[in-house]
Amino acid sequence: MSDPATSDSRTNASEYSVSEISGALKRVVEDTFGNVRVRGEISGYRGPHSSGHAYFSLKDDRARIEAVVWKGTFTKLKFRPEEGMEVIASGKLTTYPGSSKYQIVIDNIEPAGAGALMALLEERKRRLATEGLFESARKRPLPFMPRTIGVITSPTGAVIRDIIHRIADRFPVHVIVWPVRVQGDTTGAEVSSAVAGFNALPDGIARPDLLIVARGGGSLEDLWGFNDEAVVRAVAASQIPIISAVGHETDWTLIDLVADRRAPTPTGAAEMAVPVKADLEAAVARFSARLKGAVSRSTQRKRDGLRATARALPSADMLLALPRRRFDEAASRLQRALVASTEAKKLRLRGLRLSPAVLSRRLTDAKARSERAAARLPNCFEAMVANRRNRLARDAMRVTPSALLRRLEAAGQRADSLGQRQRQSIDRAIERRRQRFEQAARLAGSLSYTKILERGFAVVLDSEAKLVKRALEVSAGDAVSIRFADGDVAAITAGDAPVRPKAKTKPSGPAGQGSLF
């Protein structure tokens, strides 16, 4: 008889290993679903992995499928995945033998219709608005007359030609073009890099005073690069004022909301950027003419006023007529007075009749008078002495002891009164000085550092009893004294404090002293 166990294992079914089954399933799935488009909602998206790959799921109301975007594909995606976003993913199905799962390897992602794009745009707009990037308070005024204008646009389109032509017609200035792609996957990165690049230029002739970001009209998908978050943040961080001229007047993007000024068209941006040179020249000419007329009228008014004032003033002849007449009269009187004075002096000189004999007689007479006066002088002196002696004798007779006593008593009373007044004055002066001294003592006590010591503070003195104000004034091992409110305590500094070394030898503290640091 045959073994039952052997008879049970002999069947017609082929035997496969787990790897063979997994490989067969992988080939079947990949051959059957080599290129598919799957519509679903992104779930479980947490951003790219540290390896650069992105893992998430696509789901609908009845099922879900795992999805993966490899690193090389993720960097080229036009639309980045976002949690809860409904998308159409293009790629191929494959299996993952390690966990017996199937998944889709995504090559491209696009929002599921214009409605999804608008929903994504509105959500991004709301999120950036909460950060204050669209506030009008942060927008800056445009320069009135820029010297250099930077244009960020495609160098081959009609937009740049329209801008340059319009600027040349209105007010020719230096235009620097930063070429970028205005449509496609790299639009956002190139525009944000261009804005940052212009701001990174050094101040001077190469750095623009104004930037224009321009593109022609198009659909929402065509303009999607200007809704990129990186572009919005680059424009918000720009130190140079920016004009947004993306699309036609009815088109709008997020860059229009964050830019300092929005232009309906690229041509309108050029008109906003520069004034009309002819209008400026006409205005300058008009102002120059008004200035010349004002100066002429002012000069004429001043000239008329000067003439009127000159007519009211007297002439020089009228002002000098009276002084000239007085001068002429004085000159005529002077001549006559000089002649008269000379004649009078002559008469007086003749009347003197001076001669040696006359002078000799006059000297003799004067000598005789002097001798007579000298002879009378002793008698006059004796008479004056006798007169004074008699007056002194009369005064001595009138001065009696009682009169002297009365005078002495009166003088003593006056001296007592003056002494009492002096003592009172001295007492008042001493009282005033004592009050001022007490006030000064109270003020000195309130300002004294001993009051601070009573509140728990201490004062550090060095070996010479000088105040230590800074830690840099002592070194490790210095002998110091700490003064408290109730006495002094000797101490020695220690530790690695940032101190300044001293040249002199540090005295060593006695035994039993404390440590300050």
DAZI-V236568 format. One record per pair of residues at least 4 apart in sequence whose ideal C-beta (glycine too) atoms are under 8 Angstrom apart, sorted by the first residue. I is the first residue (numbers start at 0). J is the second residue. Records with the same first field share a line. If there is no record, write none. Layout:
I = J, J
//
This chain:
1 = 5, 6
2 = 6
3 = 7
4 = 8
5 = 9
15 = 19, 20, 23
16 = 20
17 = 21
18 = 22, 96
19 = 23
20 = 24
21 = 25, 94, 96, 99
22 = 26, 96
23 = 27
24 = 28, 94
25 = 29, 93, 94, 96
26 = 30
27 = 31
28 = 32, 92, 93, 94, 101
29 = 33, 91, 92, 93
31 = 92
32 = 91, 92
33 = 91, 92
34 = 89, 90, 91
35 = 89, 90, 91, 92, 103
36 = 87, 88, 89
37 = 57, 64, 87, 88, 90, 103
38 = 59, 85, 86, 87, 88, 111
39 = 57, 58, 59, 63, 64, 85, 86, 88
40 = 57, 58, 59, 83, 84, 85, 86
41 = 55, 56, 57, 80, 81, 82, 83, 84, 85, 86
42 = 55, 56, 57, 58, 63, 82, 83
43 = 54, 55, 56, 82
44 = 53, 55, 80, 81, 82
45 = 55
46 = 53
47 = 51, 52, 53, 70, 73
48 = 52, 53, 54
50 = 70
51 = 70, 73, 74
52 = 67, 68, 69, 70, 73
53 = 67, 68, 73, 80
54 = 65, 66, 67
55 = 66, 80
56 = 63, 64, 65, 66
57 = 63, 64, 66, 86, 88, 103
58 = 62, 63, 64
59 = 63
64 = 101, 102, 103
65 = 95, 100, 101, 102, 103
66 = 88, 90, 102, 103, 104, 105
67 = 102, 103, 104, 105
68 = 72, 73, 76, 80, 104, 105, 108
69 = 73, 104
70 = 74
71 = 75
72 = 76, 105, 106
75 = 184
76 = 80, 107, 108, 184
77 = 107, 108, 109, 183, 184, 223
78 = 86, 108, 109, 110, 119, 223
80 = 84, 86, 108
81 = 119
84 = 110, 115, 119
85 = 110, 111, 115
86 = 108, 109, 110, 111, 115
87 = 108, 109, 110, 111
88 = 103, 105, 107, 108
89 = 105, 106, 107, 108, 109
90 = 103, 104, 105, 106, 107
91 = 103, 104, 106
92 = 101, 102, 103, 104
93 = 101, 102, 103, 104
94 = 99, 100, 101, 102
95 = 99, 100, 101, 102
110 = 115, 116, 119
111 = 115
112 = 116
113 = 117, 219
114 = 118
115 = 119
116 = 120, 219, 220, 223
117 = 121, 219
118 = 122
119 = 123
120 = 124, 219, 226, 253
121 = 125
122 = 126
123 = 127, 226, 228, 253
124 = 128, 253, 256
125 = 129
126 = 130
127 = 132, 133, 228, 231, 253, 257
128 = 132, 133, 256
131 = 137
132 = 137, 231, 232, 235, 256, 257
133 = 256, 257
134 = 138
137 = 235
138 = 258, 259, 260
139 = 240, 259
140 = 240, 259
141 = 145, 209, 240, 242, 259, 260, 271, 272
142 = 208, 209, 240
143 = 274
144 = 170, 273, 274
145 = 172, 207, 208, 209, 272, 273
146 = 172, 173, 204, 208
147 = 172, 173, 174, 175, 204, 205, 206, 207, 208, 209
148 = 166, 172, 173, 174, 175, 207, 208, 209, 210, 211, 272, 273
149 = 174, 175, 176, 177, 197, 207, 209, 210, 211, 239
150 = 159, 162, 163, 174, 175, 176, 177, 210, 211, 213
151 = 177, 179, 190, 193, 194, 197, 210, 211, 212, 213
152 = 156, 158, 159, 162, 176, 178, 179, 181, 211, 212, 213, 214, 265
153 = 158, 159, 178, 179, 180, 181, 214
154 = 159, 176, 178
156 = 160, 181, 214, 215
157 = 161, 215
158 = 162, 181, 213, 214, 215, 244, 265
159 = 163, 176, 213
160 = 164
161 = 165, 265, 266, 269
162 = 166, 174, 211, 213, 265, 266, 268, 269
163 = 167, 174
164 = 168
165 = 169, 266, 269, 270
166 = 170, 171, 172, 174, 269, 272, 273
167 = 171
169 = 269, 270, 273, 274, 275, 276
170 = 273, 274, 275, 276, 279
171 = 276
172 = 273
173 = 204
175 = 197, 205, 207
177 = 193, 196, 197
179 = 186, 189, 190, 193
180 = 185, 186, 189, 224
181 = 186, 214, 215, 224
182 = 186, 214, 217, 221, 224
183 = 224
184 = 224
185 = 189, 224
186 = 190, 223, 224, 225, 227
187 = 191, 224, 225, 227, 228, 229, 230
188 = 192, 227, 229
189 = 193
190 = 194, 212, 224, 225, 227, 230, 233, 254
191 = 195, 227, 229, 230, 232, 233
192 = 196, 233
193 = 197
194 = 198, 210, 212, 230, 233, 234, 237, 241
195 = 199, 233, 236
196 = 200
197 = 206, 207, 210, 237, 239
198 = 236, 237, 238, 239
200 = 205, 206, 207
201 = 205, 206
202 = 206
206 = 239
207 = 239
208 = 239, 240
209 = 239, 240, 241, 242, 272
210 = 237, 239, 240, 241, 242
211 = 241, 242, 244, 262, 265, 268, 269, 272
212 = 225, 234, 241, 242, 243, 244, 245, 254, 258
213 = 244, 245, 265, 268
214 = 222, 225, 244, 245, 246, 265
215 = 246, 247, 265
216 = 246, 247, 250
217 = 221, 222, 246, 250
218 = 222
219 = 223
222 = 226, 245, 246, 250, 252
223 = 227
224 = 230
225 = 230, 245, 252, 253, 254
226 = 230, 231, 252, 253, 254
227 = 231, 253
228 = 232, 253
229 = 233
230 = 234, 253, 254
231 = 235, 253, 254, 256, 257
232 = 236
233 = 237
234 = 241, 243, 254, 257, 258
235 = 257
237 = 241
240 = 259, 260
241 = 258, 259, 260
242 = 258, 259, 260, 261, 262, 268, 271, 272
243 = 252, 254, 255, 257, 258, 260, 261, 262, 268
244 = 261, 262, 263, 264, 265, 267, 268
245 = 250, 252, 254, 255
246 = 250, 251, 252
247 = 263, 264
248 = 263, 264
251 = 255, 256
253 = 257
254 = 258
255 = 261
256 = 261
260 = 271
262 = 267, 268, 270, 271
263 = 267
264 = 268
265 = 269
266 = 270
267 = 271
268 = 272
269 = 273
274 = 278, 279
275 = 279
276 = 280
277 = 281
278 = 282
279 = 283
280 = 284
281 = 285
282 = 286
283 = 287
284 = 288
285 = 289
286 = 290
287 = 291
288 = 292
289 = 293
290 = 294
291 = 295
292 = 296
293 = 297
294 = 298
295 = 299
296 = 300
297 = 301
298 = 302
299 = 303
300 = 304
301 = 305
302 = 306
303 = 307
304 = 308
305 = 309
306 = 310
307 = 311
308 = 312
313 = 317, 318
314 = 318
315 = 319
316 = 320
319 = 323
320 = 324
321 = 325
322 = 326
323 = 327
324 = 328
325 = 329
326 = 330
327 = 331
328 = 332
329 = 333
330 = 334
331 = 335
332 = 336
333 = 337
334 = 338
335 = 339
336 = 340
337 = 341
338 = 342
339 = 343
340 = 344
341 = 345
342 = 346
343 = 347
344 = 348
345 = 349
346 = 350
347 = 351
352 = 357
353 = 357, 358
354 = 358
355 = 359
356 = 360
357 = 361
358 = 362
359 = 363
360 = 364
361 = 365
362 = 366
363 = 367
364 = 368
365 = 369
366 = 370
367 = 371
368 = 372
369 = 373
370 = 374
371 = 375
372 = 376
375 = 379
376 = 380
377 = 381
378 = 382
379 = 383
380 = 384
381 = 385
382 = 386
383 = 387
384 = 388
385 = 389
386 = 390
387 = 391
388 = 392
389 = 393
390 = 394
391 = 395
392 = 396
393 = 397
394 = 398
397 = 402
398 = 402, 403
399 = 403
400 = 404
401 = 405
402 = 406
403 = 407
404 = 408
405 = 409
406 = 410
407 = 411
408 = 412
409 = 413
410 = 414
411 = 415
412 = 416
413 = 417
414 = 418
415 = 419
416 = 420
417 = 421
418 = 422
419 = 423
420 = 424
421 = 425
422 = 426
423 = 427
424 = 428
425 = 429
426 = 430
427 = 431
428 = 432
429 = 433
430 = 434
431 = 435
432 = 436
433 = 437
434 = 438
435 = 439
436 = 440
437 = 441
438 = 442
439 = 443
440 = 444
441 = 445
442 = 446
443 = 447
444 = 450
445 = 450
446 = 450
448 = 452, 458
449 = 453, 484
450 = 454
451 = 456
452 = 456, 457, 458, 482, 483, 484
453 = 484
457 = 481, 482, 483
458 = 466, 481, 482
459 = 466, 467, 473, 479, 480, 481, 482, 515
460 = 464, 465, 466, 467, 479, 480, 481, 482, 487
461 = 465, 467, 472, 473, 477, 478, 479, 480
462 = 477, 478, 479, 506
464 = 480
467 = 472, 473, 479
468 = 472
470 = 496, 497, 498
471 = 497, 498, 499
472 = 498, 499
473 = 477, 479, 492, 498
474 = 492, 498, 499, 500, 501, 505
475 = 492, 493, 494, 495, 496, 498, 516
476 = 491, 492, 493, 505, 507
477 = 491, 492, 501, 505
478 = 489, 490, 491, 505, 506, 507, 508, 512
479 = 489, 490, 491, 492, 515
480 = 487, 488, 489, 490
481 = 487, 488, 489, 490, 513, 515
482 = 486, 487, 488
483 = 487, 488
488 = 513
489 = 508, 509, 512, 513
490 = 508, 512, 513, 514, 515
491 = 507, 508, 512, 513, 514, 515
492 = 496, 498, 514, 515, 516
493 = 514, 515, 516
494 = 516
496 = 516
501 = 505
508 = 512
//
